[in-house]
Protein backbone atom coordinates (compact mmCIF):
# COMPACT_ATOMS: atom_id res chain seq x y z
CA UNK A 1 0.00 0.00 0.00
CA UNK A 2 2.97 2.29 0.52
CA UNK A 3 3.33 2.67 -3.25
CA UNK A 4 0.11 4.73 -3.32
CA UNK A 5 -1.63 7.39 -1.26
CA UNK A 6 -4.98 7.13 0.44
CA UNK A 7 -6.98 10.35 0.21
CA UNK A 8 -9.76 10.93 2.72
CA UNK A 9 -12.58 13.17 1.50
CA UNK A 10 -15.85 14.26 3.06
CA UNK A 11 -17.70 17.18 4.51
CA UNK A 12 -16.18 19.01 7.45
CA UNK A 13 -16.58 17.10 10.68
CA UNK A 14 -16.64 13.71 8.96
CA UNK A 15 -13.50 12.65 10.85
CA UNK A 16 -10.88 12.83 8.10
CA UNK A 17 -8.02 14.01 10.33
CA UNK A 18 -8.85 11.85 13.34
CA UNK A 19 -9.41 8.71 11.27
CA UNK A 20 -6.43 9.52 9.03
CA UNK A 21 -4.00 9.52 11.95
CA UNK A 22 -5.31 6.16 13.19
CA UNK A 23 -5.25 4.66 9.69
CA UNK A 24 -1.68 5.87 9.08
CA UNK A 25 -0.56 4.12 12.26
CA UNK A 26 -2.40 0.91 11.33
CA UNK A 27 -0.91 0.81 7.83
CA UNK A 28 2.55 2.14 8.70
CA UNK A 29 2.09 5.14 6.42
CA UNK A 30 2.72 8.87 6.90
CA UNK A 31 -0.18 11.18 7.73
CA UNK A 32 -0.67 14.65 6.29
CA UNK A 33 -3.49 17.13 6.81
CA UNK A 34 -3.77 19.50 3.85
CA UNK A 35 -5.43 22.24 5.94
CA UNK A 36 -2.57 22.13 8.47
CA UNK A 37 -0.01 22.30 5.65
CA UNK A 38 -1.71 25.39 4.24
CA UNK A 39 -1.85 27.03 7.67
CA UNK A 40 1.89 26.40 8.14
CA UNK A 41 2.84 27.74 4.71
CA UNK A 42 0.56 30.79 4.97
CA UNK A 43 1.43 31.32 8.65
CA UNK A 44 -2.23 31.94 9.52
CA UNK A 45 -5.40 30.02 10.32
CA UNK A 46 -7.85 28.96 7.63
CA UNK A 47 -10.37 31.38 9.12
CA UNK A 48 -7.84 34.23 8.69
CA UNK A 49 -6.96 33.13 5.15
CA UNK A 50 -10.68 33.25 4.26
CA UNK A 51 -11.17 36.69 5.81
CA UNK A 52 -7.91 38.32 4.64
CA UNK A 53 -7.24 36.65 1.29
CA UNK A 54 -10.60 35.17 0.34
CA UNK A 55 -11.99 31.74 -0.36
CA UNK A 56 -10.67 31.64 -3.95
CA UNK A 57 -7.11 32.16 -2.69
CA UNK A 58 -7.59 29.35 -0.18
CA UNK A 59 -8.92 27.01 -2.89
CA UNK A 60 -5.80 27.73 -4.99
CA UNK A 61 -3.64 26.82 -1.99
CA UNK A 62 -5.56 23.54 -1.69
CA UNK A 63 -5.03 22.80 -5.38
CA UNK A 64 -1.25 23.37 -5.06
CA UNK A 65 -1.05 21.13 -2.00
CA UNK A 66 -2.99 18.27 -3.55
CA UNK A 67 -0.83 18.45 -6.68
CA UNK A 68 2.24 18.15 -4.47
CA UNK A 69 0.86 15.09 -2.67
CA UNK A 70 -0.24 13.34 -5.84
CA UNK A 71 3.47 13.18 -6.74
CA UNK A 72 4.41 11.52 -3.43
CA UNK A 73 3.66 8.01 -2.19
CA UNK A 74 2.91 6.36 1.12
CA UNK A 75 0.67 9.05 2.63
CA UNK A 76 -2.73 9.08 4.23
CA UNK A 77 -3.96 12.51 3.11
CA UNK A 78 -6.72 14.31 4.99
CA UNK A 79 -8.28 16.82 2.59
CA UNK A 80 -10.39 19.83 3.46
CA UNK A 81 -14.13 19.50 2.79
CA UNK A 82 -13.96 21.76 -0.27
CA UNK A 83 -10.83 20.21 -1.75
CA UNK A 84 -12.41 16.78 -2.15
CA UNK A 85 -15.55 18.33 -3.63
CA UNK A 86 -13.62 19.79 -6.57
CA UNK A 87 -13.92 17.50 -9.58
CA UNK A 88 -10.42 18.27 -10.90
CA UNK A 89 -8.88 17.53 -7.50
CA UNK A 90 -10.93 14.33 -7.28
CA UNK A 91 -9.58 13.12 -10.63
CA UNK A 92 -6.00 13.88 -9.58
CA UNK A 93 -6.45 12.00 -6.31
CA UNK A 94 -8.03 8.98 -8.02
CA UNK A 95 -5.10 8.83 -10.45
CA UNK A 96 -2.59 8.96 -7.58
CA UNK A 97 -4.17 6.52 -5.16
CA UNK A 98 -7.34 5.41 -3.46
CA UNK A 99 -10.01 7.96 -2.52
CA UNK A 100 -12.17 7.21 0.52
CA UNK A 101 -15.34 9.18 1.22
CA UNK A 102 -16.21 9.46 4.90
CA UNK A 103 -19.97 9.92 4.73
CA UNK A 104 -21.74 11.96 7.38
CA UNK A 105 -25.17 13.61 7.48
CA UNK A 106 -25.46 17.39 7.66
CA UNK A 107 -27.25 17.09 11.02
CA UNK A 108 -24.29 15.09 12.37
CA UNK A 109 -21.86 17.71 11.01
CA UNK A 110 -23.73 20.40 12.92
CA UNK A 111 -23.78 18.26 16.07
CA UNK A 112 -20.02 17.64 15.82
CA UNK A 113 -18.82 21.12 14.90
CA UNK A 114 -21.73 23.57 14.66
CA UNK A 115 -20.28 25.78 17.41
CA UNK A 116 -16.79 25.92 15.86
CA UNK A 117 -16.23 29.56 14.92
CA UNK A 118 -12.98 28.60 13.14
CA UNK A 119 -14.91 26.94 10.31
CA UNK A 120 -15.89 29.77 7.94
CA UNK A 121 -18.31 27.63 5.94
CA UNK A 122 -20.40 26.91 9.06
CA UNK A 123 -21.17 30.60 9.45
CA UNK A 124 -23.52 30.41 6.44
CA UNK A 125 -27.31 30.12 6.86
CA UNK A 126 -28.65 26.54 7.09
CA UNK A 127 -30.22 26.63 3.60
CA UNK A 128 -26.85 27.58 2.05
CA UNK A 129 -25.09 24.86 4.04
CA UNK A 130 -27.63 22.31 2.90
CA UNK A 131 -27.17 23.32 -0.75
CA UNK A 132 -23.35 23.17 -0.40
CA UNK A 133 -23.59 19.77 1.31
CA UNK A 134 -25.78 18.40 -1.51
CA UNK A 135 -23.45 19.76 -4.22
CA UNK A 136 -20.33 18.36 -2.56
CA UNK A 137 -21.87 14.90 -2.14
CA UNK A 138 -22.11 14.61 -5.94
CA UNK A 139 -18.31 14.82 -6.25
CA UNK A 140 -17.55 12.88 -3.06
CA UNK A 141 -19.60 10.01 -4.49
CA UNK A 142 -16.90 9.56 -7.18
CA UNK A 143 -14.60 8.18 -4.45
CA UNK A 144 -13.38 4.60 -4.76
CA UNK A 145 -14.65 3.61 -1.30
CA UNK A 146 -17.64 4.98 0.65
CA UNK A 147 -17.66 4.61 4.45
CA UNK A 148 -20.62 5.60 6.64
CA UNK A 149 -19.14 7.25 9.73
CA UNK A 150 -22.25 7.75 11.83
CA UNK A 151 -22.39 5.92 15.15
CA UNK A 152 -18.90 4.52 14.59
CA UNK A 153 -15.74 5.29 16.51
CA UNK A 154 -12.70 6.59 14.61
CA UNK A 155 -11.02 3.21 15.24
CA UNK A 156 -13.98 1.34 13.72
CA UNK A 157 -13.94 3.64 10.69
CA UNK A 158 -10.18 3.15 10.19
CA UNK A 159 -10.63 -0.64 10.41
CA UNK A 160 -13.47 -0.50 7.89
CA UNK A 161 -11.27 1.48 5.47
CA UNK A 162 -8.45 -1.04 5.94
CA UNK A 163 -10.83 -3.95 5.21
CA UNK A 164 -12.13 -2.20 2.08
CA UNK A 165 -8.69 -1.32 0.77
CA UNK A 166 -7.24 -4.77 1.21
CA UNK A 167 -10.44 -6.29 -0.16
CA UNK A 168 -10.11 -4.08 -3.27
CA UNK A 169 -6.44 -5.00 -3.75
CA UNK A 170 -7.16 -8.73 -3.54
CA UNK A 171 -10.07 -8.48 -5.99
CA UNK A 172 -8.02 -6.60 -8.63
N, C-alpha and C positions, 0 to 999 in steps of 0.2 A: 504494500500500500504506500510505502514511502517514495514510490516513483511517481506519485500523483499528489494532488491536493484534494482536500475535502472542503467545500465551501458551504457554510451554513447561511441560509437565507430565511427571511420571515419578517413579519411585522415587529415593530419595537415591542419589547417585553415578552417575546416568544422564548427567550432563554438561550439565544445564540452564544453569548459570551460564557455564561455559566456552564452550559452543556459542552461547549467547545473545549474548555480547559479540562474537563473530565475526560472527554473523548481523546484528546491529545495524550493524556497520561495513559489511558487504556491501550492506545495504539502505538505508543512510543514515538509520537510525532511532535512537531513544534506547533505552538499555538500563537496566532496573531489576531488582534482585534483591529480592524481597519479604522474604526472611529478613534481608537487610542493612538494609532499611528499618525492620523491626521492632526489630532490635538498636539502631539509631540512636535511634529514638523511645523505647525502653524503657531505653536507656543500660546495657544488659547483654547478655551473650551468650545465645544460644538455650538453651544448656545451663543457664545460671543462671535464665532465665525458667522453664524446666521445673521446676527444683529449688525455686525460691523462690515461684513463683506458680502452678505446675501446668500440665499440658498443656491443660486446658480454657481457661485464660486465654490461652495462646499461640494456640490455635485461633480464639479470638475476635479476637485481634490480626490474624491472617491474614485473617479474614473482612472486617474493616474495611479492610485494605490492598487487598484485591482489589476491593472495592466502589469504592474511590477510583480505582483504575486502570481500571475498566470505564467510567468517565466521561471518561477522557482518551483521546487518540489518538496514534498514531505511536510506540508503545513495543513493544519486545521485552521481555516480562515473564517472568522466571524465578521460578516458584512453588516453594514448599517441597513435599516429597513428600506431605505430608498434605493440603495445601491443594487440590491437583489431584485428590485422591481423594475429596473431598467433593462429593456430587452437586449441591447447591445452588450451590457455587462453580463447578462445571463448567458448569452452565446459564448462569450470569452471564457466564462467559468466552466461551462459544459465542455468546451474544447480542451481545457487544462486539467480537468479532474471530474470529481463527482459532486453534484449539487444536491444538497439536502434541504428540503423545506420543512421548517418547524412550524406546524400549523397551530394557530391559536385564534380563538374568537375575539371579536372586538370588545365584548363585555369583559372577557378575561384580561385583555390588555389594560383596560381602564381599571380593573381591580388591582392588577399588579403594579401599574405605574401611573395611574391617573393624577396623582398628587405631585409628580416629579416635575418641578418647574424648569429643570435643565433639558427637557425634551421639547424643543420648539414646536414640533408638529402637534403635540398634545394641547397646545394652547388654542387650537382652532375649534370652532363650534362643532357639536356632535355630528350634524348633517355633513359637514365637510370631511370630518374624520371617517365617517361611514363610506362616503364616496371614494376617498383615498384608499381605504382598506379594500373595497371591492375592486378598484382598478389594479392595485398591487397584486391581489390574489391571482389575477389573470396571468401575470408574468411568473409569479412564484410557482404556479401550477406546472410550469415547464421543467421544474426540477426533476432530477433522476429519481429521487426518493422523497416520499411524503411521510412525515411523522406527526401524528396528533400528540400534542404536548399537554393537553388538559388532563388534570388529575393524575399526572405522572411526576415523579421526582426527577431532577436532573440526571441522576444516576440511571434511572430506568430508561430515560430518553436516550442517553449515550449508549446504553446496552442495545437498545432497539436499532439505533443507527448502525452499530457494529454488526449486528445480526444481518441487517439489510445489505450492508456493503459486502460482507463476506459471502452472503447468499448470491448477490449479483455477480461477484467474481467467479464463483464456482459454476454458475449457470452459463457464463459466456464462453 
